[in-house]
């Protein structure tokens, strides 16, 4: 493989790579194990870096991994386990660090929110199949997506660049699911009340009041 050439895999990356594949630029052929070797090695390096200077996961590293290894640029389908695991790593980092910047939601561009929200939706789509129902992974991802959408709505209201209704529609679906997820323990119910208060501000108070209340 050379440069950023596309890699043709049996099934165009949509099925198991039992037949391996070939680079569409240099015609290098590899069996399935060889095809997966480079993405797997890179994934392992990002997950457990040996160089102390590389310690500390970043969203940029995982996004780059996904962009470089998903077909047609790379050999992996978008639902390959390595890609799904990379997206799960991203949601963990976003949940941990995504809202910690000093400027808050107003400092993030629309494109960033849209990428983060898309990653959460992709992870949820996989969980629908592999781990349906209430479980910690789904709870955390739904909660993260809700927080991203309401923060995105805040920024959109501030800049006046996006209508509010799409944010309300999706957050309504999410809060309905969250009301089931966080209905068991006292701690869960306290957290749910916080989420519900943000949703009610978004729906009932209107743009000006929503912005004012979130700043207080």
N, CA and C of each residue as an Amber inpcrd file, in Angstrom:
protein
   648
   0.8530000  -1.1880000   0.0000000   0.0000000   0.0000000   0.0000000
   0.8810000   1.2260000   0.0000000   0.4660000   2.2170000  -0.7690000
   1.2450000   3.4320000  -0.8570000   0.3340000   4.6290000  -0.6880000
   0.8950000   5.7190000  -0.1760000   0.1510000   6.9640000  -0.0520000
  -1.1490000   6.7630000   0.6790000  -2.2090000   7.4320000   0.1740000
  -3.5370000   7.3110000   0.7610000  -4.4620000   6.5310000  -0.1560000
  -3.8950000   5.5790000  -0.8860000  -4.6840000   4.8310000  -1.8460000
  -5.8140000   4.0610000  -1.2040000  -6.9140000   3.8680000  -1.9630000
  -8.0360000   3.0860000  -1.4640000  -7.6690000   1.6170000  -1.4830000
  -8.3180000   0.8600000  -0.6170000  -8.0220000  -0.5590000  -0.4860000
  -9.2750000  -1.3210000  -0.7910000  -9.2110000  -2.2080000  -1.7890000
 -10.3810000  -2.9930000  -2.1780000 -10.3890000  -4.2990000  -1.3980000
 -11.4680000  -4.5180000  -0.6490000 -11.6050000  -5.7130000   0.1800000
 -12.7870000  -6.5120000  -0.3210000 -12.6980000  -7.8180000  -0.1870000
 -13.8290000  -8.6550000  -0.5750000 -15.0950000  -8.1640000   0.0930000
 -16.1610000  -7.9190000  -0.6960000 -17.4020000  -7.3700000  -0.1480000
 -17.3240000  -5.8670000   0.0250000 -16.3300000  -5.2240000  -0.5520000
 -16.1610000  -3.7750000  -0.4300000 -16.1800000  -3.3100000   1.0140000
 -15.5780000  -4.1220000   1.8790000 -15.4820000  -3.7480000   3.2770000
 -16.7390000  -3.9740000   4.0750000 -17.7710000  -4.5330000   3.4450000
 -19.0550000  -4.6850000   4.1350000 -19.2340000  -6.0840000   4.7380000
 -18.3190000  -7.0020000   4.4390000 -18.4320000  -8.3470000   4.9760000
 -17.1050000  -8.7470000   5.5950000 -17.0760000  -9.9280000   6.1820000
 -15.8310000 -10.4270000   6.7390000 -14.7910000 -10.5440000   5.6370000
 -13.5600000 -10.1720000   5.9720000 -12.5320000 -10.1000000   4.9490000
 -11.8460000 -11.4610000   4.7830000 -12.6400000 -12.4830000   4.4200000
 -12.0980000 -13.8290000   4.3240000 -11.1380000 -13.9780000   3.1580000
 -11.2840000 -13.1170000   2.1570000 -10.4430000 -13.2410000   0.9730000
  -9.3210000 -12.2200000   0.9320000  -9.1900000 -11.4240000   1.9650000
  -8.1650000 -10.3890000   1.9380000  -8.5560000  -9.2760000   0.9950000
  -7.5540000  -8.6520000   0.3650000  -7.8580000  -7.5470000  -0.5260000
  -6.6320000  -7.0810000  -1.2450000  -6.7870000  -5.9820000  -2.0090000
  -5.6780000  -5.4530000  -2.7840000  -5.7530000  -3.9450000  -2.8270000
  -4.5840000  -3.3030000  -2.7650000  -4.5190000  -1.8520000  -2.8950000
  -4.9110000  -1.4660000  -4.3080000  -5.7640000  -0.4540000  -4.4660000
  -6.2470000  -0.0590000  -5.7770000  -5.2320000   0.8090000  -6.5220000
  -4.1260000   1.1870000  -5.8460000  -3.0890000   1.9580000  -6.5120000
  -1.8960000   1.0930000  -6.8880000  -1.3820000   0.3080000  -5.9360000
  -0.1670000  -0.4580000  -6.1970000  -0.4300000  -1.9360000  -6.4430000
  -1.7110000  -2.3650000  -6.3020000  -2.1210000  -3.7500000  -6.5540000
  -1.5190000  -4.7550000  -5.5790000  -0.9750000  -4.2880000  -4.4700000
  -0.4640000  -5.1950000  -3.4520000  -1.6160000  -6.0160000  -2.8930000
  -1.4450000  -7.3300000  -2.8570000  -2.4840000  -8.2050000  -2.3190000
  -2.0720000  -8.7130000  -0.9440000  -3.0610000  -8.8760000  -0.0640000
  -2.8180000  -9.3610000   1.2820000  -3.9540000 -10.2730000   1.6840000
  -3.6540000 -11.2640000   2.5440000  -4.7380000 -12.0820000   3.0760000
  -5.4040000 -11.3400000   4.2270000  -6.4670000 -11.9290000   4.7760000
  -7.2630000 -11.2310000   5.7870000  -6.4360000 -10.8520000   7.0020000
  -5.5770000 -11.7630000   7.4560000  -4.7580000 -11.4820000   8.6360000
  -3.8170000 -10.3170000   8.3770000  -3.2410000 -10.2610000   7.1670000
  -2.3370000  -9.1600000   6.8290000  -3.0930000  -7.8430000   6.7210000
  -4.2950000  -7.9060000   6.1580000  -5.1120000  -6.6930000   6.0210000
  -5.3930000  -6.0770000   7.3870000  -5.6970000  -6.9330000   8.3720000
  -6.0690000  -6.4530000   9.6940000  -4.8720000  -6.1080000  10.5710000
  -3.6920000  -6.5470000  10.1880000  -2.5250000  -6.3920000  11.0550000
  -2.2180000  -4.9290000  11.3460000  -2.1950000  -4.0840000  10.3260000
  -1.8330000  -2.6790000  10.5230000  -2.8650000  -1.9350000  11.3670000
  -4.1800000  -2.0340000  11.0530000  -5.1630000  -1.3640000  11.9200000
  -5.1280000  -1.8550000  13.3620000  -4.9530000  -3.1710000  13.5340000
  -4.9110000  -3.7180000  14.8890000  -3.7060000  -3.1860000  15.6540000
  -2.5560000  -3.1410000  14.9960000  -1.3500000  -2.6410000  15.6510000
  -1.5040000  -1.1650000  16.0270000  -2.0900000  -0.3890000  15.1380000
  -2.2860000   1.0300000  15.4310000  -3.2870000   1.2190000  16.5650000
  -4.3480000   0.4210000  16.5620000  -5.3370000   0.4850000  17.6390000
  -4.6820000   0.1710000  18.9770000  -3.8860000  -0.9040000  19.0210000
  -3.2200000  -1.2980000  20.2630000  -2.2500000  -0.2120000  20.7320000
  -1.5800000   0.4240000  19.7960000  -0.6280000   1.4800000  20.1570000
  -1.3520000   2.6760000  20.7660000  -2.5020000   3.0360000  20.1820000
  -3.2700000   4.1610000  20.7240000  -3.8470000   3.8260000  22.0920000
  -4.2580000   2.5810000  22.2530000  -4.8860000   2.1770000  23.5120000
  -3.8670000   2.0500000  24.6330000  -2.6620000   1.5500000  24.2890000
  -1.6260000   1.3490000  25.3010000  -0.2880000   1.8370000  24.7600000
  -0.1030000   3.1430000  24.6790000   1.1440000   3.6740000  24.1060000
   2.3560000   3.2900000  24.9410000   3.4190000   2.8620000  24.2440000
   4.6600000   2.4770000  24.9320000   5.5670000   3.6730000  25.1760000
   5.4200000   4.6920000  24.3600000   6.2370000   5.8890000  24.5020000
   5.5880000   6.8220000  25.5260000   6.2770000   7.1720000  26.6250000
   5.6870000   8.0670000  27.6330000   5.2100000   9.3860000  27.0540000
   5.8460000   9.8460000  25.9760000   5.4460000  11.1050000  25.3660000
   4.0950000  11.0050000  24.6530000   3.6430000   9.7780000  24.3890000
   2.3610000   9.5830000  23.7280000   1.2370000   9.3090000  24.7150000
   1.5590000   9.3280000  26.0110000   0.5320000   9.0610000  27.0110000
  -0.5560000  10.1280000  26.9310000  -1.7660000   9.7120000  27.1840000
  -2.8860000  10.6420000  27.1390000  -3.6570000  10.4950000  25.8520000
  -4.8590000   9.9210000  25.9640000  -5.6870000   9.7500000  24.7790000
  -6.2070000  11.1040000  24.3130000  -6.3350000  11.2420000  23.0170000
  -6.9310000  12.4510000  22.4630000  -7.9700000  12.0680000  21.4310000
  -8.9720000  12.9080000  21.3030000  -9.9970000  12.6730000  20.2910000
  -9.4000000  12.6990000  18.9010000  -8.4300000  13.5880000  18.6960000
  -7.8340000  13.7230000  17.3740000  -7.1900000  12.4160000  16.9180000
  -6.5060000  11.7270000  17.8380000  -5.8470000  10.4660000  17.4750000
  -6.8730000   9.4130000  17.0570000  -7.9660000   9.3160000  17.8090000
  -8.9660000   8.3090000  17.4800000  -9.7290000   8.6730000  16.2210000
 -10.0100000   9.9510000  16.0120000 -10.6550000  10.3650000  14.7670000
  -9.7700000  10.0740000  13.5690000  -8.4950000  10.3250000  13.7110000
  -7.5590000  10.0430000  12.6350000  -7.5150000   8.5390000  12.3460000
  -7.5060000   7.7430000  13.3960000  -7.5160000   6.2930000  13.2170000
  -8.7300000   5.8700000  12.3950000  -9.9050000   6.3640000  12.7570000
 -11.1360000   6.0030000  12.0410000 -11.0690000   6.4510000  10.5920000
 -10.6660000   7.6890000  10.3560000 -10.6170000   8.2160000   8.9940000
  -9.6460000   7.4500000   8.1100000  -8.5470000   6.9960000   8.6830000
  -7.5240000   6.3240000   7.8860000  -7.8440000   4.8630000   7.6020000
  -8.6660000   4.2330000   8.4490000  -8.8380000   2.7910000   8.3210000
 -10.2150000   2.3600000   7.8500000 -11.1680000   3.2900000   7.7310000
 -12.4910000   2.9300000   7.2240000 -12.4620000   2.9270000   5.6940000
 -13.0970000   1.9060000   5.1140000 -13.2030000   1.8120000   3.6490000
 -13.9580000   3.0180000   3.1030000 -13.5790000   3.6010000   1.9280000
 -12.6210000   3.0960000   0.9540000 -11.1700000   3.5340000   1.1790000
 -10.9150000   4.4120000   2.1350000  -9.5210000   4.8010000   2.3640000
  -8.7300000   3.6800000   3.0110000  -9.3730000   2.9170000   3.8840000
  -8.7390000   1.7840000   4.5430000  -9.5460000   0.5260000   4.3230000
  -9.1690000  -0.5690000   4.9540000  -9.8040000  -1.8650000   4.6880000
 -11.0200000  -2.1890000   5.5480000 -11.3480000  -1.3590000   6.5320000
 -12.3740000  -1.7370000   7.5090000 -13.7300000  -1.1200000   7.1890000
 -14.7800000  -1.8950000   7.4250000 -16.1390000  -1.3660000   7.3180000
 -16.4410000  -0.4910000   8.5330000 -17.3980000   0.3930000   8.3910000
 -17.7150000   1.3390000   9.4680000 -18.2090000   0.6580000  10.7360000
 -18.6760000  -0.5930000  10.6250000 -19.1330000  -1.3070000  11.8150000
 -18.1430000  -2.3850000  12.2560000 -16.9340000  -2.3680000  11.7110000
 -15.9100000  -3.3150000  12.1740000 -15.6240000  -3.0660000  13.6480000
 -15.2930000  -4.1320000  14.3690000 -15.1550000  -4.0010000  15.8200000
 -14.0790000  -2.9930000  16.2150000 -13.0060000  -2.8730000  15.4170000
 -11.9640000  -1.8950000  15.7500000 -12.4830000  -0.4680000  15.6210000
 -13.2940000  -0.2290000  14.6060000 -13.8550000   1.1120000  14.4100000
 -14.8700000   1.4270000  15.5030000 -15.6990000   0.4480000  15.8440000
 -16.6760000   0.6550000  16.9180000 -15.9680000   0.9120000  18.2430000
 -14.8990000   0.1470000  18.5110000 -14.1410000   0.3510000  19.7460000
 -13.4760000   1.7250000  19.7530000 -13.0030000   2.1820000  18.5970000
 -12.4040000   3.5130000  18.5200000 -13.4400000   4.5830000  18.8310000
 -14.6520000   4.4060000  18.3210000 -15.7220000   5.3660000  18.6070000
 -16.1160000   5.3200000  20.0780000 -16.0770000   4.1180000  20.6610000
 -16.3610000   4.0150000  22.1010000 -15.2950000   4.7530000  22.9040000
 -14.0310000   4.6500000  22.4870000 -12.9690000   5.4090000  23.1470000
 -13.2550000   6.9100000  23.0490000 -13.7480000   7.3430000  21.8950000
 -14.0650000   8.7650000  21.7200000 -15.1640000   9.2080000  22.6750000
 -16.2200000   8.3950000  22.8130000 -17.3030000   8.8010000  23.7160000
 -16.8160000   8.8730000  25.1570000 -15.9050000   7.9680000  25.5270000
 -15.3510000   8.0150000  26.8860000 -14.5930000   9.3170000  27.1140000
 -13.8030000   9.7280000  26.1290000 -13.0080000  10.9530000  26.2680000
 -13.9080000  12.1840000  26.2480000 -14.8990000  12.1930000  25.3620000
 -15.8210000  13.3350000  25.3040000 -16.5660000  13.4630000  26.6270000
 -17.0370000  12.3410000  27.1510000 -17.7470000  12.3750000  28.4290000
 -16.8790000  12.8470000  29.5660000 -15.5790000  12.5340000  29.4940000
 -14.6540000  12.9140000  30.5570000 -14.1440000  14.3370000  30.3970000
 -13.8060000  14.7260000  29.1810000 -13.0990000  15.9950000  28.9580000
 -13.8330000  16.9840000  28.0570000 -14.9050000  16.5370000  27.3990000
 -15.4980000  17.3550000  26.3460000 -16.0870000  18.6620000  26.8000000
 -16.5220000  18.7510000  28.0600000 -17.1690000  19.9660000  28.5450000
 -16.3030000  20.7130000  29.5620000 -15.0220000  20.3620000  29.5990000
 -14.1660000  20.9160000  30.6410000 -13.4230000  22.1770000  30.2120000
 -13.5730000  22.5840000  28.9390000 -12.8300000  23.7680000  28.5090000
 -13.4140000  25.0160000  29.1370000 -12.5820000  26.0070000  29.3100000
 -12.9640000  27.2130000  30.0500000 -14.0670000  27.9880000  29.3630000
 -14.0910000  27.9610000  28.0290000 -15.0690000  28.7630000  27.3000000
 -16.4580000  28.1730000  27.2650000 -16.5980000  26.8840000  27.5970000
 -17.8980000  26.2560000  27.5890000 -18.3890000  25.9940000  26.1700000
 -19.6860000  25.7090000  26.0320000 -20.2170000  25.2800000  24.7380000
 -20.0930000  26.3230000  23.6410000 -20.0350000  27.6130000  23.9930000
 -19.9760000  28.6520000  22.9780000 -18.6780000  28.6280000  22.1830000
 -17.6420000  27.9600000  22.6930000 -16.3470000  27.9580000  22.0110000
 -16.2300000  26.8410000  20.9770000 -17.2160000  25.9680000  20.8850000
 -17.1300000  24.8250000  19.9820000 -17.9210000  25.0890000  18.7020000
 -17.3600000  24.7870000  17.5450000 -18.0810000  24.9980000  16.2850000
 -19.1510000  23.9390000  16.0590000 -20.1130000  24.2670000  15.1740000
 -21.1750000  23.3120000  14.8510000 -20.6040000  21.9860000  14.3760000
 -19.5840000  22.0460000  13.5260000 -19.0420000  20.8230000  12.9310000
 -18.5200000  19.8690000  14.0020000 -17.9490000  20.4170000  15.0690000
 -17.4280000  19.5730000  16.1460000 -18.5630000  18.8760000  16.8710000
 -19.5980000  19.6430000  17.2250000 -20.7530000  19.0210000  17.8680000
 -21.3520000  17.9390000  16.9770000 -21.4660000  18.2210000  15.6800000
 -22.0860000  17.2640000  14.7690000 -21.2720000  15.9780000  14.6850000
 -19.9430000  16.0880000  14.6830000 -19.1010000  14.8890000  14.6510000
 -19.2590000  14.0930000  15.9380000 -19.2410000  14.7680000  17.0660000
 -19.3790000  14.0840000  18.3530000 -20.7440000  13.4100000  18.4620000
 -21.7920000  14.1290000  18.0700000 -23.1400000  13.5550000  18.1250000
 -23.2450000  12.3340000  17.2130000 -22.6380000  12.4060000  16.0380000
 -22.6630000  11.2950000  15.0980000 -21.9700000  10.0630000  15.6810000
 -20.8610000  10.2620000  16.3620000 -20.1470000   9.1520000  16.9980000
 -21.0410000   8.4910000  18.0440000 -21.7150000   9.2860000  18.8590000
 -22.6250000   8.7250000  19.8730000 -23.7370000   7.9090000  19.2160000
 -24.3140000   8.4230000  18.1420000 -25.3910000   7.6950000  17.4670000
 -24.8900000   6.3770000  16.8850000 -23.6760000   6.3970000  16.3450000
 -23.0980000   5.1580000  15.8040000 -22.9040000   4.1180000  16.9040000
 -22.4080000   4.5510000  18.0540000 -22.2120000   3.6280000  19.1740000
 -23.5570000   3.0810000  19.6470000 -24.5630000   3.9390000  19.7180000
 -25.8890000   3.4810000  20.1490000 -26.4810000   2.4810000  19.1660000
 -26.2450000   2.6840000  17.8650000 -26.7610000   1.7470000  16.8660000
 -26.1610000   0.3620000  17.0540000 -24.8890000   0.2990000  17.4110000
 -24.2400000  -0.9880000  17.6690000 -24.7770000  -1.5980000  18.9640000
 -24.9530000  -0.7830000  19.9890000 -25.4910000  -1.2900000  21.2540000
 -26.9080000  -1.8260000  21.0920000 -27.6790000  -1.2340000  20.1780000
 -29.0270000  -1.7410000  19.9080000 -28.9970000  -3.2130000  19.5130000
 -27.9240000  -3.6060000  18.8250000 -27.7950000  -4.9810000  18.3430000
 -27.0900000  -5.8690000  19.3660000 -25.9690000  -5.3830000  19.9000000
 -25.1260000  -6.2150000  20.7440000 -25.5460000  -6.2260000  22.2100000
 -26.0200000  -5.0750000  22.7040000 -26.4040000  -4.9950000  24.1230000
 -27.6810000  -4.1770000  24.2540000 -28.7900000  -4.7010000  23.7360000
 -30.0500000  -3.9450000  23.8240000 -30.5280000  -3.8190000  25.2590000
 -31.3720000  -2.8230000  25.4740000 -31.9270000  -2.6260000  26.8080000
 -31.0480000  -1.7480000  27.6750000 -31.4240000  -1.6560000  28.9330000
 -30.7190000  -0.7970000  29.8850000 -29.4080000  -1.4600000  30.3110000
 -28.3280000  -0.7400000  30.1540000 -27.0190000  -1.2020000  30.6200000
 -26.1250000   0.0230000  30.7450000 -25.0470000  -0.0670000  31.5090000
 -24.2050000   1.1180000  31.7520000 -23.6760000   1.7770000  30.4830000
 -23.3040000   0.9730000  29.4770000 -22.7670000   1.5530000  28.2460000
 -23.8190000   2.4150000  27.5460000 -25.0250000   1.8840000  27.4410000
 -26.0830000   2.6500000  26.7860000 -26.4740000   3.8690000  27.6280000
 -26.6100000   3.6800000  28.9140000 -26.9710000   4.8010000  29.7840000
 -26.0080000   5.9670000  29.5990000 -24.7110000   5.6580000  29.6480000
 -23.7030000   6.7110000  29.5440000 -23.7180000   7.3800000  28.1780000
 -23.9390000   6.5890000  27.1290000 -23.9030000   7.1540000  25.7770000
 -25.1340000   8.0040000  25.4940000 -26.2950000   7.5430000  25.9320000
 -27.5190000   8.3420000  25.7600000 -27.4080000   9.6460000  26.5470000
 -26.9140000   9.5570000  27.7660000 -26.7330000  10.7550000  28.5840000
 -25.7630000  11.7240000  27.9280000 -24.6760000  11.1910000  27.3910000
 -23.6980000  12.0480000  26.7110000 -24.3120000  12.7150000  25.4990000
 -25.0460000  11.9590000  24.6890000 -25.6730000  12.5440000  23.5030000
 -26.6620000  13.6310000  23.8870000 -27.4350000  13.4060000  24.9430000
 -28.3720000  14.4360000  25.4190000 -27.6260000  15.7100000  25.8110000
 -26.5400000  15.5650000  26.5440000 -25.7690000  16.7330000  26.9660000
 -25.1400000  17.4550000  25.7790000 -24.6850000  16.6870000  24.8010000
 -24.1250000  17.3090000  23.5980000 -25.1810000  18.1070000  22.8480000
 -26.3590000  17.5260000  22.7020000 -27.4110000  18.1960000  21.9370000
 -27.8840000  19.4590000  22.6340000 -28.0550000  19.4120000  23.9480000
 -28.5050000  20.6150000  24.6490000 -27.4060000  21.6870000  24.6790000
 -26.1450000  21.2730000  24.7490000 -25.0550000  22.2500000  24.6590000
 -24.9700000  22.8400000  23.2630000 -25.1750000  21.9930000  22.2670000
 -25.1890000  22.4690000  20.8810000 -26.3250000  23.4610000  20.6800000
 -27.4720000  23.1740000  21.2970000 -28.6070000  24.0950000  21.2130000
 -28.2710000  25.4410000  21.8380000 -27.5560000  25.3960000  22.9670000
 -27.1440000  26.6390000  23.6290000 -26.2990000  27.4970000  22.7030000
 -25.3190000  26.8720000  22.0650000 -24.4500000  27.6040000  21.1600000
 -25.2210000  28.1190000  19.9450000 -26.1590000  27.3110000  19.4520000
 -26.9460000  27.7210000  18.2940000 -27.8360000  28.9170000  18.6220000
 -28.3810000  28.9120000  19.8350000 -29.1910000  30.0510000  20.2610000
 -28.3400000  31.3030000  20.3820000 -27.1320000  31.1330000  20.8920000
 -26.2360000  32.2760000  21.0720000 -25.8520000  32.8930000  19.7340000
 -25.5980000  32.0420000  18.7500000 -25.1400000  32.5400000  17.4570000
 -26.2820000  32.7840000  16.4750000 -27.4460000  32.2110000  16.7580000
 -28.5810000  32.3900000  15.8800000 -28.4330000  31.6920000  14.5430000
 -27.6400000  30.6240000  14.5030000 -27.3250000  29.9920000  13.2260000
 -28.1290000  28.7300000  12.9520000 -28.7790000  28.1680000  13.9660000
 -29.5420000  26.9330000  13.7700000 -30.9010000  27.0480000  14.4570000
 -31.9600000  26.4960000  13.8400000 -33.2740000  26.5030000  14.5030000
 -33.2710000  25.5860000  15.7230000 -34.1190000  25.9020000  16.6730000
 -34.1550000  25.1670000  17.9320000 -34.9190000  23.8500000  17.8300000
 -35.9200000  23.7770000  16.9510000 -36.8360000  22.6450000  16.9390000
 -36.1530000  21.2870000  16.7600000 -35.1780000  21.1150000  15.8580000
 -34.5360000  19.7920000  15.7420000 -33.8590000  19.3460000  17.0360000
 -33.2780000  20.2860000  17.7700000 -32.6500000  19.9440000  19.0450000
 -33.7060000  19.4850000  20.0540000 -34.8510000  20.1730000  20.0740000
 -35.9260000  19.8030000  20.9910000 -36.4570000  18.4140000  20.6580000
 -36.6430000  18.1350000  19.3660000 -37.2170000  16.8560000  18.9500000
 -36.3340000  15.6870000  19.3730000 -35.0270000  15.7950000  19.1440000
 -34.1470000  14.6850000  19.4970000 -33.9580000  14.5880000  21.0040000
 -33.8330000  15.7260000  21.6690000 -33.6460000  15.6760000  23.1220000
 -34.8910000  15.1340000  23.8170000 -36.0700000  15.3350000  23.2340000
 -37.2940000  14.7840000  23.8100000 -37.2630000  13.2540000  23.7800000
 -36.8090000  12.6790000  22.6650000 -36.6930000  11.2160000  22.5780000
 -35.6880000  10.6910000  23.5910000 -34.5910000  11.4200000  23.7360000
 -33.5420000  10.9670000  24.6460000 -33.9710000  11.0760000  26.1020000
 -34.6480000  12.1640000  26.4690000 -35.0450000  12.3260000  27.8660000
 -36.0900000  11.2770000  28.2380000 -36.9160000  10.8650000  27.2760000
 -37.8900000   9.8030000  27.5330000 -37.1740000   8.5010000  27.8700000
 -36.1120000   8.2040000  27.1410000 -35.3310000   6.9980000  27.4310000
 -34.5740000   7.1430000  28.7470000 -34.0390000   8.3270000  28.9980000
 -33.3010000   8.5570000  30.2360000 -34.1900000   8.4330000  31.4630000
 -35.4680000   8.7800000  31.3210000 -36.3890000   8.6770000  32.4500000
 -36.5880000   7.2270000  32.8780000 -36.4260000   6.3010000  31.9540000
 -36.4820000   4.8770000  32.2970000 -35.1450000   4.4240000  32.8810000
 -34.0590000   4.8590000  32.2610000 -32.7240000   4.4340000  32.6830000
 -32.3770000   4.8660000  34.1000000 -32.7530000   6.1040000  34.4410000
 -32.3380000   6.6770000  35.7220000 -33.5090000   6.7900000  36.6900000
 -34.2290000   5.6790000  36.8560000 -35.4140000   5.6920000  37.7290000
 -35.2820000   4.7290000  38.9070000 -34.0540000   4.2570000  39.1760000
 -33.9020000   3.1830000  40.1520000 -33.3390000   3.6630000  41.4880000
 -32.1640000   4.2590000  41.4790000 -31.5360000   4.6640000  42.7310000
 -31.7560000   6.1480000  42.9950000 -31.5420000   6.5460000  44.2350000
 -31.6820000   7.9590000  44.5920000 -30.6920000   8.8180000  43.8020000
 -29.4800000   8.3350000  43.6670000 -28.4660000   9.0660000  42.9080000
 -28.8980000   9.2350000  41.4620000 -29.4450000   8.1640000  40.8710000
 -29.9340000   8.2310000  39.4940000 -31.0300000   9.2820000  39.3610000
 -31.9560000   9.2880000  40.3190000 -33.0920000  10.1990000  40.2400000
 -32.6710000  11.6530000  40.3780000 -31.6490000  11.9030000  41.1840000
 -31.1270000  13.2720000  41.3140000 -30.5230000  13.7230000  40.0000000
 -29.7300000  12.8460000  39.3770000 -29.1210000  13.1760000  38.0860000
 -30.2000000  13.3840000  37.0250000 -31.2340000  12.5540000  37.0420000
 -32.3180000  12.6920000  36.0740000 -33.0120000  14.0420000  36.2130000
 -33.2190000  14.4960000  37.4270000 -33.8580000  15.7910000  37.6370000
 -33.0350000  16.9170000  37.0080000 -31.7250000  16.7970000  37.0750000
 -30.8630000  17.7980000  36.4490000 -31.0580000  17.8090000  34.9340000
 -31.1200000  16.6180000  34.3530000 -31.3250000  16.5240000  32.9090000
 -32.7060000  17.0460000  32.5090000 -33.7090000  16.6920000  33.3090000
 -35.0750000  17.1340000  33.0050000 -35.1940000  18.6500000  33.1050000
 -34.4950000  19.2510000  34.0420000 -34.5740000  20.7060000  34.1850000
 -34.0010000  21.3990000  32.9550000 -32.9150000  20.8580000  32.4190000
 -32.3370000  21.4330000  31.1990000 -33.3160000  21.2730000  30.0370000
 -33.9330000  20.1140000  29.9300000 -34.8840000  19.8810000  28.8430000
 -36.0780000  20.8240000  28.9440000 -36.6160000  20.9950000  30.1430000
 -37.7750000  21.8800000  30.3060000 -37.4160000  23.3360000  30.0020000
 -36.2030000  23.7370000  30.3390000 -35.7630000  25.0800000  29.9670000
 -35.7480000  25.2380000  28.4530000 -35.2350000  24.2390000  27.7980000
 -35.1330000  24.2820000  26.3490000 -36.5070000  24.3580000  25.6850000
 -37.4690000  23.6160000  26.2330000 -38.7860000  23.5150000  25.6070000
 -39.7000000  24.6770000  25.9880000 -39.6840000  25.0470000  27.2660000
 -40.7410000  25.9240000  27.7800000 -40.3840000  27.3960000  27.8990000
 -39.1230000  27.7080000  28.0660000 -38.7770000  29.0850000  28.3710000
 -38.4110000  29.9260000  27.1580000 -38.1640000  29.3050000  26.0260000
 -37.8250000  30.0650000  24.8330000 -36.3530000  30.4000000  24.7750000
 -35.8620000  30.8380000  23.6250000 -34.4330000  31.0750000  23.4200000
 -33.7880000  32.0240000  24.4090000 -34.3860000  33.1830000  24.6260000
 -33.7540000  34.1760000  25.4970000 -33.6490000  33.6650000  26.9280000
 -34.7370000  33.1020000  27.4430000 -34.7360000  32.6080000  28.8140000
 -33.7970000  31.4220000  28.9710000 -33.7700000  30.5540000  27.9580000
 -32.8950000  29.3860000  28.0160000 -31.4310000  29.8090000  28.1360000
 -31.0240000  30.7560000  27.3140000 -29.6500000  31.2260000  27.3630000
 -29.3510000  31.8740000  28.7090000 -30.2840000  32.6790000  29.2260000
 -30.0660000  33.3800000  30.4730000 -29.9590000  32.4040000  31.6450000
 -30.8340000  31.4050000  31.6770000 -30.8470000  30.4490000  32.7700000
 -29.5860000  29.5750000  32.7810000 -29.1330000  29.1640000  31.6070000
 -27.9440000  28.3160000  31.5520000 -26.6840000  29.0650000  31.9670000
 -26.6910000  30.3840000  31.8090000 -25.5140000  31.1610000  32.2050000
 -25.4420000  31.3580000  33.7180000 -26.5860000  31.2290000  34.3940000
 -26.6100000  31.4810000  35.8430000 -26.1300000  30.2780000  36.6190000
